[in-house]
Amino acid sequence: MTDAVVQSSSAEMQNLSGKAVTFEDVEQAAGRIRGYAVRTPLLQHPALDERAGAKVLVKPESLQRSGSFKFRGAFNCLNLIPEEERTKGVVACSSGNHAQGVAASARILGISATIVMPADAPRVKLDRTRDFGAKVVTYDRAHEDRDRIAAAICAENDATFVHPFNDPAVIAGQGTVGLEFAQQADELGQKLDDVLACTGGGGLSSGIALALAFKSPSTRFHTVEPELFDDYKRSLEAGVLLSNAARSGSICDALLSETPGEIGFSILSQLASEGLTVSDEEVLEAVAFAFRELKLVVEPGGAAALAAVLSGKLPVAGKTIGLVITGGNIDPDMLSRALSR
């Protein structure tokens, strides 16, 4: 991407229905989370390079506080809540990783948190959200509207709602993953041809794409989603927001958003390259590969980008590519299922 395109994109992004997200926001978020979030490493492994036929740099956000990248955006967002509003608490909706990120951030900042979670969320995510001190309200993913439930709780307590992806402060916080990726690649003397990230509502992906546009403008960014839940890929191709027909049906629970967030879509529609999809079987193989070869514990939704590389969804031969492992909050039964294949 040329500097002219980056400057044009930046100007357009500063007027997203009054919800601006700029590269400066990402830099400021990096300052707020410093000392709280983990600066996860950039890893390279011969087994992965050989399998891909490329140089692959992996950023394991599974090693992040609360077990996923979600802590970054949640902490940045909660940190920006005025002191007089914090006593009223925060409310969030999540299948588990945003839940834990908000709960962990709220505990650090002394804010009460209520999280609306699907009853079929992985047990480890439900339990750990409660362990962080949050109140968990469960709902039926297939028949109940989590947003309506959360709105009622917010109205009752005058609490602040923390959206999992369609919030400029959350996007800026997630963008620190891309900022660190570019900085660490530069420290290693590596130029990134492509970067892939697991994509649900698009908070992480849009933040990464924004950071890379300024720090590594020649790098192509790709969303990766589960098959049949590729609302982002289809939306980017159509140029309008599209939804998924189903709300459940993939082992990648962390990526089952109903439709892209408007703010993230406005960013990715300008900065993203081809979107990719992976099957549940390919994801399970990636979970097993990460455990056996990379010695990383990765949840299905967090392994989608790795699955795309292992299954050859993107031509990468001879290139230097990066991918984000977004989370490691996996139930023992699911890990056993991946390893027993």
BELNORHU-V113763 format. One record per residue. RES is the residue in one letter. NEAR is the number of other ideal C-beta (glycine too) atoms within 12 Angstrom. Layout:
res->(RES	RES)
near->(NEAR	NEAR)
//
This chain:
res->(M	T	D	A	V	V	Q	S	S	S	A	E	M	Q	N	L	S	G	K	A	V	T	F	E	D	V	E	Q	A	A	G	R	I	R	G	Y	A	V	R	T	P	L	L	Q	H	P	A	L	D	E	R	A	G	A	K	V	L	V	K	P	E	S	L	Q	R	S	G	S	F	K	F	R	G	A	F	N	C	L	N	L	I	P	E	E	E	R	T	K	G	V	V	A	C	S	S	G	N	H	A	Q	G	V	A	A	S	A	R	I	L	G	I	S	A	T	I	V	M	P	A	D	A	P	R	V	K	L	D	R	T	R	D	F	G	A	K	V	V	T	Y	D	R	A	H	E	D	R	D	R	I	A	A	A	I	C	A	E	N	D	A	T	F	V	H	P	F	N	D	P	A	V	I	A	G	Q	G	T	V	G	L	E	F	A	Q	Q	A	D	E	L	G	Q	K	L	D	D	V	L	A	C	T	G	G	G	G	L	S	S	G	I	A	L	A	L	A	F	K	S	P	S	T	R	F	H	T	V	E	P	E	L	F	D	D	Y	K	R	S	L	E	A	G	V	L	L	S	N	A	A	R	S	G	S	I	C	D	A	L	L	S	E	T	P	G	E	I	G	F	S	I	L	S	Q	L	A	S	E	G	L	T	V	S	D	E	E	V	L	E	A	V	A	F	A	F	R	E	L	K	L	V	V	E	P	G	G	A	A	A	L	A	A	V	L	S	G	K	L	P	V	A	G	K	T	I	G	L	V	I	T	G	G	N	I	D	P	D	M	L	S	R	A	L	S	R)
near->(25	11	13	12	17	27	19	16	32	29	16	21	38	23	16	30	15	10	25	24	50	31	36	21	39	45	28	23	42	32	20	29	42	20	13	28	36	26	25	32	24	33	32	26	27	13	18	32	25	16	25	38	19	28	31	43	44	44	44	41	49	42	32	40	32	41	41	52	57	58	46	52	56	57	45	43	41	45	35	29	30	12	13	9	20	23	17	23	31	45	41	50	44	55	46	53	56	59	53	47	53	55	45	40	44	37	28	26	30	17	36	26	46	36	48	43	42	33	24	24	38	36	23	30	43	32	20	35	45	26	19	33	25	38	26	35	30	27	27	18	28	16	14	21	18	36	23	15	29	34	18	21	30	26	14	15	22	16	31	33	36	45	37	46	46	37	40	40	37	48	50	46	53	60	51	48	55	47	39	42	46	38	25	29	35	20	14	19	12	25	22	39	28	42	52	54	54	57	52	47	47	51	57	60	52	52	53	56	54	52	47	46	42	32	33	34	26	24	36	30	50	42	54	51	43	43	30	23	43	38	38	49	35	25	33	35	19	17	14	16	26	22	20	29	15	18	26	25	19	33	39	46	43	51	53	42	47	31	27	41	39	28	39	49	41	34	49	46	31	28	41	40	30	22	41	41	36	44	28	31	23	33	45	35	31	48	43	30	33	43	29	21	25	33	18	35	30	46	47	49	54	50	54	56	57	52	45	43	46	40	29	17	33	35	19	33	19	14	26	29	41	47	52	54	54	55	53	41	47	43	26	15	15	34	28	15	21	31	20	12	19)
//
